[in-house]
């Protein structure tokens, strides 16, 4: 019976459209901030250095440098405080956790961009109709 209650509770609180991003991607996380009776959306931009958990408990950690100081924030994916996640740049990572970026500064924190594969048929322009030759 408790499993049924958990399923019902997660059904209503879980987000239906999850963002597609991976460790190494640079993302814009829109966070709802409540100040008194007002609510506003603040964007936190950084590199995803970790994803952990699963289901309703899944979360991710984003890192950025502000005033030569590293700032990391962890966000639960299904939290109502997270308004949205937008991928700015794809990054190629060979590790599941990029904690080694904590010790790096400047250009050494950059990751290689991922190149999206495009099929040959989609990349080639459609053949144009040949103009009629005048004789």
N, CA, C and O of each residue as an XYZ file, in Angstrom:
540
protein
N       0.814     -1.190      0.000
C       0.000      0.000      0.000
C       0.865      1.264      0.000
O       0.512      2.258     -0.636
N       1.987      1.229      0.706
C       2.827      2.423      0.764
C       3.439      2.729     -0.599
O       3.649      3.895     -0.932
N       3.726      1.709     -1.383
C       4.258      1.927     -2.728
C       3.245      2.658     -3.603
O       3.616      3.510     -4.410
N       1.971      2.327     -3.442
C       0.928      2.990     -4.212
C       0.821      4.459     -3.839
O       0.616      5.308     -4.707
N       0.958      4.766     -2.556
C       0.906      6.157     -2.114
C       2.099      6.945     -2.647
O       1.958      8.102     -3.041
N       3.252      6.327     -2.659
C       4.451      6.992     -3.174
C       4.289      7.259     -4.664
O       4.648      8.338     -5.135
N       3.759      6.307     -5.410
C       3.543      6.497     -6.842
C       2.575      7.642     -7.115
O       2.797      8.443     -8.023
N       1.503      7.720     -6.332
C       0.538      8.796     -6.523
C       1.151     10.155     -6.203
O       0.902     11.136     -6.904
N       1.948     10.207     -5.147
C       2.567     11.475     -4.762
C       3.577     11.927     -5.806
O       3.635     13.113     -6.132
N       4.368     11.010     -6.330
C       5.368     11.376     -7.331
C       4.731     11.692     -8.670
O       5.285     12.465     -9.452
N       3.593     11.117     -8.942
C       2.911     11.362    -10.211
C       2.516     12.827    -10.344
O       2.589     13.387    -11.437
N       2.103     13.449     -9.263
C       1.656     14.832     -9.317
C       2.792     15.838     -9.176
O       2.680     16.962     -9.665
N       3.877     15.459     -8.520
C       4.961     16.414     -8.287
C       6.103     16.283     -9.281
O       6.907     17.206     -9.412
N       6.195     15.163     -9.981
C       7.299     14.965    -10.928
C       7.086     15.811    -12.177
O       5.960     16.001    -12.637
N       8.195     16.315    -12.714
C       8.122     17.081    -13.958
C       8.000     16.108    -15.116
O       8.670     15.076    -15.148
N       7.142     16.445    -16.065
C       6.914     15.538    -17.182
C       7.982     15.693    -18.254
O       8.428     14.704    -18.836
N       8.395     16.933    -18.518
C       9.414     17.157    -19.540
C      10.750     17.449    -18.861
O      11.007     18.570    -18.421
N      11.582     16.434    -18.785
C      12.894     16.610    -18.175
C      13.870     17.150    -19.210
O      13.838     16.726    -20.365
N      14.731     18.072    -18.818
C      15.726     18.600    -19.753
C      16.772     17.545    -20.082
O      17.128     16.732    -19.228
N      17.265     17.554    -21.312
C      18.284     16.610    -21.746
C      19.648     17.289    -21.658
O      20.015     18.058    -22.547
N      20.391     17.015    -20.608
C      21.736     17.546    -20.469
C      22.601     16.511    -19.780
O      22.103     15.612    -19.102
N      23.908     16.653    -19.964
C      24.860     15.683    -19.431
C      25.927     16.409    -18.634
O      25.995     17.638    -18.639
N      26.754     15.643    -17.955
C      27.887     16.209    -17.227
C      28.848     16.803    -18.247
O      29.184     16.160    -19.242
N      29.288     18.029    -17.999
C      30.187     18.725    -18.913
C      29.487     19.811    -19.711
O      30.149     20.691    -20.259
N      28.166     19.769    -19.789
C      27.420     20.784    -20.528
C      27.374     22.092    -19.738
O      27.369     22.089    -18.507
N      27.341     23.197    -20.460
C      27.127     24.498    -19.845
C      25.639     24.795    -19.928
O      25.049     24.754    -21.008
N      25.033     25.095    -18.778
C      23.583     25.253    -18.719
C      23.193     26.565    -18.041
O      23.947     27.117    -17.239
N      22.007     27.047    -18.379
C      21.359     28.150    -17.682
C      20.247     27.536    -16.845
O      19.307     26.957    -17.389
N      20.347     27.659    -15.525
C      19.315     27.137    -14.635
C      18.492     28.314    -14.145
O      19.017     29.215    -13.491
N      17.209     28.311    -14.458
C      16.306     29.366    -13.996
C      15.738     28.950    -12.654
O      15.060     27.929    -12.545
N      16.021     29.756    -11.619
C      15.623     29.432    -10.251
C      14.624     30.468     -9.768
O      14.842     31.672     -9.908
N      13.519     29.986     -9.194
C      12.531     30.892     -8.615
C      13.005     31.307     -7.228
O      13.316     30.464     -6.386
N      13.056     32.634     -6.999
C      13.489     33.159     -5.706
C      12.342     33.964     -5.125
O      11.781     34.833     -5.793
N      11.993     33.669     -3.868
C      10.919     34.371     -3.196
C      11.520     35.376     -2.231
O      12.293     35.015     -1.344
N      11.160     36.636     -2.409
C      11.607     37.708     -1.528
C      10.372     38.383     -0.961
O       9.726     39.186     -1.634
N      10.055     38.058      0.256
C       8.824     38.583      0.856
C       7.625     37.962      0.178
O       7.472     36.740      0.173
N       6.762     38.803     -0.402
C       5.598     38.292     -1.119
C       5.812     38.314     -2.622
O       4.915     37.961     -3.388
N       7.015     38.735     -3.049
C       7.326     38.777     -4.480
C       8.132     37.545     -4.877
O       8.857     36.963     -4.071
N       7.983     37.172     -6.131
C       8.746     36.038     -6.664
C       9.375     36.469     -7.981
O       8.728     37.103     -8.814
N      10.641     36.119     -8.158
C      11.334     36.439     -9.401
C      12.150     35.237     -9.824
O      12.363     34.306     -9.047
N      12.607     35.266    -11.072
C      13.405     34.176    -11.621
C      14.819     34.679    -11.833
O      15.040     35.699    -12.487
N      15.774     33.952    -11.273
C      17.188     34.300    -11.413
C      17.876     33.177    -12.172
O      17.603     32.001    -11.932
N      18.770     33.539    -13.088
C      19.459     32.549    -13.912
C      20.843     32.291    -13.333
O      21.593     33.225    -13.050
N      21.173     31.019    -13.159
C      22.494     30.599    -12.692
C      23.138     29.848    -13.846
O      22.665     28.778    -14.229
N      24.225     30.400    -14.412
C      24.895     29.807    -15.561
C      26.191     29.166    -15.107
O      26.963     29.771    -14.364
N      26.434     27.926    -15.560
C      27.673     27.257    -15.195
C      27.785     25.902    -15.865
O      26.956     25.522    -16.692
N      28.828     25.186    -15.486
C      29.109     23.862    -16.038
C      28.578     22.797    -15.095
O      28.788     22.871    -13.884
N      27.891     21.809    -15.649
C      27.389     20.697    -14.842
C      28.580     19.812    -14.502
O      29.224     19.259    -15.393
N      28.874     19.679    -13.200
C      30.017     18.854    -12.802
C      29.585     17.514    -12.219
O      30.416     16.620    -12.057
N      28.294     17.356    -11.898
C      27.842     16.081    -11.340
C      26.340     15.928    -11.502
O      25.587     16.902    -11.461
N      25.923     14.683    -11.686
C      24.519     14.288    -11.607
C      24.473     13.082    -10.698
O      25.312     12.188    -10.803
N      23.500     13.050     -9.807
C      23.420     11.914     -8.897
C      21.974     11.613     -8.558
O      21.089     12.450     -8.735
N      21.752     10.419     -8.075
C      20.424     10.000     -7.674
C      19.616      9.493     -8.844
O      20.126      9.324     -9.952
N      18.357      9.254     -8.581
C      17.452      8.769     -9.607
C      16.026      9.000     -9.173
O      15.746      9.154     -7.984
N      15.134      9.022    -10.123
C      13.725      9.226     -9.811
C      13.474     10.610     -9.262
O      13.971     11.595     -9.807
N      12.707     10.697     -8.187
C      12.378     11.988     -7.589
C      13.567     12.601     -6.861
O      13.596     13.814     -6.653
N      14.531     11.806     -6.476
C      15.685     12.314     -5.734
C      16.851     12.721     -6.605
O      17.931     12.998     -6.082
N      16.674     12.766     -7.919
C      17.788     13.086     -8.815
C      18.136     14.565     -8.708
O      17.257     15.426     -8.666
N      19.446     14.844     -8.664
C      19.904     16.221     -8.584
C      21.170     16.387     -9.407
O      21.802     15.411     -9.810
N      21.530     17.650     -9.650
C      22.741     17.942    -10.403
C      23.432     19.144     -9.778
O      22.792     19.976     -9.135
N      24.751     19.228     -9.973
C      25.556     20.299     -9.406
C      26.142     21.129    -10.533
O      26.691     20.589    -11.493
N      26.020     22.455    -10.409
C      26.517     23.387    -11.416
C      27.589     24.253    -10.777
O      27.428     24.717     -9.648
N      28.691     24.474    -11.501
C      29.814     25.261    -10.989
C      30.119     26.406    -11.940
O      30.082     26.245    -13.160
N      30.420     27.563    -11.366
C      30.871     28.697    -12.143
C      31.844     29.519    -11.304
O      31.934     29.341    -10.089
N      32.564     30.410    -11.957
C      33.536     31.259    -11.285
C      32.960     32.676    -11.216
O      32.586     33.246    -12.241
N      32.889     33.243    -10.010
C      32.406     34.602     -9.814
C      33.445     35.344     -8.978
O      33.756     34.937     -7.859
N      33.982     36.438     -9.528
C      34.993     37.234     -8.833
C      36.173     36.378     -8.359
O      36.615     36.489     -7.216
N      36.672     35.529     -9.254
C      37.802     34.630     -8.975
C      37.527     33.692     -7.803
O      38.457     33.249     -7.129
N      36.280     33.394     -7.563
C      35.875     32.483     -6.508
C      34.932     31.453     -7.117
O      33.987     31.817     -7.817
N      35.178     30.177     -6.860
C      34.310     29.133     -7.397
C      33.012     29.045     -6.613
O      33.020     29.042     -5.382
N      31.894     28.972     -7.332
C      30.578     28.865     -6.703
C      29.899     27.624     -7.263
O      29.794     27.460     -8.478
N      29.440     26.755     -6.377
C      28.726     25.548     -6.790
C      27.350     25.546     -6.152
O      27.188     25.889     -4.980
N      26.367     25.156     -6.942
C      25.009     25.003     -6.428
C      24.454     23.668     -6.888
O      24.656     23.262     -8.033
N      23.762     22.995     -6.002
C      23.097     21.737     -6.331
C      21.605     21.996     -6.461
O      21.008     22.697     -5.644
N      21.018     21.425     -7.489
C      19.599     21.616     -7.758
C      18.913     20.267     -7.898
O      19.383     19.426     -8.665
N      17.811     20.030     -7.181
C      16.993     18.849     -7.471
C      16.264     19.073     -8.793
O      15.706     20.147     -9.016
N      16.264     18.089     -9.653
C      15.659     18.250    -10.975
C      14.152     18.480    -10.878
O      13.594     19.277    -11.632
N      13.500     17.790     -9.959
C      12.041     17.858     -9.870
C      11.556     18.949     -8.910
O      10.366     18.994     -8.596
N      12.427     19.808     -8.446
C      12.045     20.847     -7.497
C      11.174     21.902     -8.181
O      11.440     22.276     -9.323
N      10.139     22.384     -7.495
C       9.344     23.475     -8.065
C      10.115     24.788     -8.106
O       9.714     25.710     -8.816
N      11.208     24.894     -7.363
C      12.033     26.107     -7.387
C      12.825     26.213     -8.685
O      13.210     27.315     -9.075
N      13.077     25.104     -9.358
C      13.787     25.121    -10.641
C      12.757     25.337    -11.739
O      11.962     24.451    -12.052
N      12.788     26.543    -12.323
C      11.808     26.876    -13.359
C      12.152     26.216    -14.683
O      11.255     25.852    -15.444
N      13.436     26.057    -14.966
C      13.825     25.426    -16.219
C      15.333     25.309    -16.337
O      16.086     25.986    -15.638
N      15.752     24.437    -17.234
C      17.173     24.234    -17.512
C      17.350     24.321    -19.019
O      16.680     23.616    -19.774
N      18.260     25.194    -19.455
C      18.530     25.372    -20.880
C      19.996     25.074    -21.145
O      20.872     25.610    -20.466
N      20.270     24.226    -22.124
C      21.641     23.883    -22.477
C      22.189     24.961    -23.402
O      21.636     25.217    -24.472
N      23.284     25.592    -22.978
C      23.926     26.634    -23.774
C      24.966     26.022    -24.695
O      25.057     26.377    -25.870
N      25.751     25.100    -24.153
C      26.861     24.486    -24.883
C      27.019     23.048    -24.419
O      26.878     22.757    -23.231
N      27.306     22.169    -25.330
C      27.588     20.796    -24.962
C      29.075     20.644    -24.687
O      29.898     21.246    -25.377
N      29.421     19.858    -23.701
C      30.822     19.639    -23.376
C      31.123     18.164    -23.331
O      30.304     17.363    -22.882
N      32.317     17.803    -23.804
C      32.705     16.402    -23.823
C      33.416     16.072    -22.522
O      34.442     16.669    -22.197
N      32.866     15.116    -21.778
C      33.452     14.706    -20.512
C      33.685     13.204    -20.540
O      32.845     12.444    -21.022
N      34.824     12.787    -20.023
C      35.138     11.361    -19.967
C      34.960     10.803    -18.566
O      35.311      9.654    -18.299
N      34.424     11.605    -17.688
C      34.206     11.194    -16.309
C      32.748     11.465    -15.943
O      32.078     12.283    -16.573
N      32.272     10.768    -14.921
C      30.909     10.987    -14.446
C      30.840     12.189    -13.514
O      29.813     12.864    -13.443
N      31.920     12.456    -12.806
C      31.990     13.593    -11.892
C      33.213     14.420    -12.256
O      34.312     13.879    -12.368
N      33.038     15.718    -12.441
C      34.140     16.590    -12.858
C      34.661     17.412    -11.688
O      34.830     18.626    -11.799
N      34.914     16.744    -10.564
C      35.401     17.447     -9.389
C      36.820     17.977     -9.574
O      37.253     18.842     -8.812
N      37.548     17.479    -10.562
C      38.895     17.967    -10.799
C      38.892     19.425    -11.277
O      39.927     20.088    -11.227
N      37.747     19.927    -11.737
C      37.665     21.324    -12.172
C      37.762     22.297    -10.999
O      38.016     23.485    -11.200
N      37.561     21.801     -9.775
C      37.652     22.669     -8.603
C      39.054     23.236     -8.424
O      39.214     24.342     -7.908
N      40.058     22.495     -8.840
C      41.431     22.946     -8.670
C      41.961     23.733     -9.849
O      43.133     24.108     -9.861
N      41.131     23.989    -10.834
C      41.593     24.674    -12.045
C      41.031     26.082    -12.136
O      39.951     26.383    -11.628
N      41.811     26.944    -12.810
C      41.429     28.338    -12.954
C      41.668     28.750    -14.395
O      42.597     28.260    -15.037
N      40.845     29.638    -14.903
C      41.065     30.217    -16.225
C      40.734     29.267    -17.355
O      39.737     28.546    -17.312
N      41.601     29.278    -18.384
C      41.324     28.501    -19.587
C      41.360     27.004    -19.352
O      40.776     26.247    -20.127
N      42.028     26.559    -18.305
C      42.111     25.126    -18.053
C      40.785     24.532    -17.584
O      40.650     23.312    -17.493
N      39.808     25.384    -17.285
C      38.495     24.872    -16.880
C      37.603     24.562    -18.073
O      36.530     23.983    -17.907
N      38.033     24.939    -19.270
C      37.191     24.702    -20.446
C      37.210     23.234    -20.847
O      38.216     22.543    -20.684
N      36.102     22.781    -21.364
C      35.976     21.421    -21.880
C      35.773     21.501    -23.384
O      35.329     22.526    -23.903
N      36.096     20.427    -24.078
C      35.872     20.389    -25.529
C      34.381     20.385    -25.811
O      33.586     19.799    -25.076
N      34.022     21.061    -26.902
C      32.622     21.079    -27.329
C      32.264     19.755    -27.965
O      33.094     19.120    -28.615
N      31.024     19.343    -27.774
C      30.546     18.158    -28.472
C      30.021     18.588    -29.824
O      29.388     19.636    -29.954
N      30.283     17.789    -30.808
C      29.814     18.071    -32.160
C      28.623     17.176    -32.414
O      28.718     15.954    -32.295
N      27.507     17.777    -32.764
C      26.321     16.990    -33.045
C      26.463     16.358    -34.412
O      26.832     17.019    -35.383
N      26.166     15.068    -34.477
C      26.267     14.348    -35.740
C      25.080     14.694    -36.622
O      23.932     14.679    -36.178
N      25.370     15.003    -37.864
C      24.336     15.326    -38.832
C      24.421     14.292    -39.941
O      25.503     13.992    -40.446
N      23.283     13.758    -40.310
C      23.304     12.754    -41.362
C      23.665     13.411    -42.689
O      23.436     14.606    -42.882
N      24.231     12.624    -43.603
C      24.682     13.155    -44.892
C      23.499     13.658    -45.707
O      23.610     14.672    -46.397
N      22.381     12.969    -45.638
C      21.219     13.370    -46.410
C      20.663     14.701    -45.917
O      20.227     15.527    -46.720
N      20.675     14.913    -44.613
C      20.144     16.157    -44.063
C      21.087     17.321    -44.325
O      20.633     18.458    -44.459
N      22.386     17.065    -44.401
C      23.359     18.138    -44.584
C      23.425     18.600    -46.032
O      23.673     19.778    -46.293
N      23.207     17.691    -46.976
C      23.306     18.040    -48.394
C      22.051     18.772    -48.833
O      20.944     18.355    -48.493
N      22.203     19.866    -49.589
C      21.016     20.573    -50.071
C      20.284     19.727    -51.114
O      20.879     18.896    -51.799
N      18.999     19.962    -51.212
C      18.184     19.207    -52.164
C      18.590     19.642    -53.589
O      18.839     20.824    -53.827
N      18.655     18.704    -54.516
C      19.034     19.062    -55.865
C      17.974     19.966    -56.499
O      16.775     19.688    -56.459
N      18.468     21.052    -57.082
C      17.548     22.005    -57.725
C      17.223     21.515    -59.124
O      18.013     20.809    -59.752
N      16.060     21.897    -59.597
C      15.660     21.500    -60.937
C      16.555     22.215    -61.947
O      16.793     23.417    -61.832
N      17.042     21.480    -62.922
C      17.940     22.072    -63.925
C      17.130     22.993    -64.851
O      16.045     22.625    -65.301
N      17.660     24.187    -65.131
C      16.921     25.095    -66.016
C      16.918     24.544    -67.452
O      17.861     23.887    -67.892
N      15.856     24.831    -68.135
C      15.733     24.344    -69.513
C      16.758     25.063    -70.385
O      16.882     26.287    -70.351
N      17.484     24.273    -71.165
C      18.523     24.831    -72.049
C      17.877     25.393    -73.309
O      17.046     24.741    -73.941
N      18.265     26.595    -73.657
C      17.712     27.219    -74.860
C      18.607     26.870    -76.050
O      19.834     26.920    -75.967
N      17.964     26.522    -77.143
C      18.743     26.171    -78.332
C      18.567     27.152    -79.431
O      19.159     26.995    -80.500
